[in-house]
Amino acid sequence: MTDYLKTDWDYNAERLVEVFDELPLWAAPFGLRLLDNIKYKKGIKAVDIGFGAGFPLTEIAMRLGKNAKVYGIDLWDGAVDRAEKKIDFYNIKNIEIIRGTAADIPLPNNTIDLIVSNNGLNNVTDLDKSLSECARIIKKRGQFIQTMNLNDTMIEFYSVMEKVLLDLKLTDSVSKMQNHIHKKRKPLDKYLDLIESHKFSIENVIHDKFEYKFVDGTTMFNHYFIRLACIDGWKEIVPDNRQKEIFVLIEENLNKKALTDGIMKLSVPFVVIDAEKQ
């Protein structure tokens, strides 16, 4: 009962430092609001869909305690490997990893009390099937809570991109940009309607936002997360043979705007959607 008193940490150990720096900056603002609104109960069964490298999966498991069971579902092998290192190092015994997708959850009907997803479900390939699976496995009155960023995410960038494309008379690329945004971030009202169509009632929708700030557009383009998560999608919007030309113009326009505004920012509005199974 007092294993927690054994605090013989080696603070210089490579393994400790490797797992200690665990929270992705992108996931943190969403996840902190998610954690604030979970209904914590002893002995429940929970599922975290799209937990990536372990957040908020490990945090939820530790907050619910050893008598709870928490399943984590993700198909990103590299990230899951990282999460498993944390689970082992922190000696978390109540997590079971499922390497797979939300469209095919290998759990029985009506057995789960809590489903969470931190900006994950809105990025699945088959959203309708994934929501159907959530509705299948969760108990009546079970909590289904998730975060998602909204379709005005990074509007400062997309507004400049649209202006450049229109100036170049690339109307097809403007349409591709709009489709890209819609595919990544569906309108909130349509998303809520889809959740309700799977016999969930929406209990609360909490609006929030955060910002990425940079000295200018050049700095923004060179930020590791932008290069990791955004650049490839943005490149697909424009013709291959004009990528360099177009992005130079976008960068120049962003830099001019930053000079006028004193800062380059990307705003990320998001919601916490708290629903209950009927």
Secondary structure, DSSP 8 states (H G I E B T S, - for coil): --GGG-----TT-HHHHHHHS---TTHHHHHHHHHHH----TT-EEEEES-TTTTTHHHHHHHH-TTSEEEEEE--HHHHHHHHHHHHHTT--SEEEEES-TTS--S-TT-EEEEEEES-GGG-S-HHHHHHHHHHHEEEEEEEEEEEE-TTTTHHHHHHHHHHHHHTT-HHHHHHHHHHHHHHS--HHHHHHHHHHTTEEEEEEEEEEEEEEESSHHHHHHSHHHHHHTHHHHHTTS-GGGHHHHHHHHHHHHHHHHHHHSSEEEEEEEEEEEEEE-
